[in-house]
Every structure is written in structure tokens, then in C-alpha cells.
Amino acid sequence: MKSLLATLLLCSASLAFAHCPNATVCEMKAVDSMMTDTKLEGASLEKIKTMRAEGQKLYDEGRESEALKLLKEARKMLKDAAS
């Protein structure tokens, strides 16, 4: 029973991220999507755009963990602004 549950959990987790090659790319897509719908303007929006660009740069340099951290922070800022 436990092995069946574990198998189901692993399958559902892998399906959740099937649309993205990795977590960093998923975060970039999420930030891009949220930026189109945000009500943020001015310096706040520019900061998020800068963070998104820096995240892409870090990812391209192979520094994925740093990129992921920065992109998650940008997404959180966008999410907070939407609340």
C-alpha cells in the first residue's frame, strides 16, 4: 500500500512539471505571465523586469540555483501586488 501511494505521488509530481524542462524555466515563464497582468508601475515594475533579466543571465551562465532564487523573489513580488 505504501509503495502504491509513493508511486502515485511521484507520478503526480512529475506530471505537474511536465510542461517545463526545469524549475528555473518554469519560474521565468511564471514571471513573464504575471508581468502581463500586473498593476505594478514605475520603479516596482522596473525592478521586477531587472530581476527577470538577471535571472535569465544567471541561468545562461549555469548558475541555476541563484537564478531560481531571484526569479522566485520576483514572482512573490508580483503575487503580493496582485493581492
C-alpha positions, -999 to +999 in steps of 0.1 A: +000+000+000+028+024+009+047+017-023+015+023-044+010+057-026+046+066-032+043+057-069+012+078-073+028+108-056+059+105-078+038+103-109+016+133-100+047+154-091+063+146-124+031+155-143+030+188-126+063+199-141+059+181-174+054+213-193+087+228-182+122+214-187+132+226-152+122+247-123+141+278-134+124+278-168+091+274-151+098+304-128+108+325-159+075+316-176+055+324-145+071+358-140+066+366-177+029+356-175+023+376-143+040+407-157+015+410-184-014+411-159+002+432-131-010+465-119+025+475-108+040+505-125+071+526-123+101+516-102+085+485-088+078+471-123+113+481-135+128+463-105+109+431-114+119+434-151+156+438-140+153+408-117+138+387-146+166+397-169+193+390-142+176+356-136+179+348-173+216+359-173+224+337-143+206+307-159+225+312-191+257+312-171+248+279-154+241+295-120+206+279-118+202+280-081+209+317-079+186+323-109+158+303-093+161+322-060+159+356-078+130+346-100+110+332-071+115+365-053+103+384-084+073+361-087+065+367-050+066+405-055+042+401-084+019+379-064+019+403-035+010+431-058-019+412-071-034+406-036 
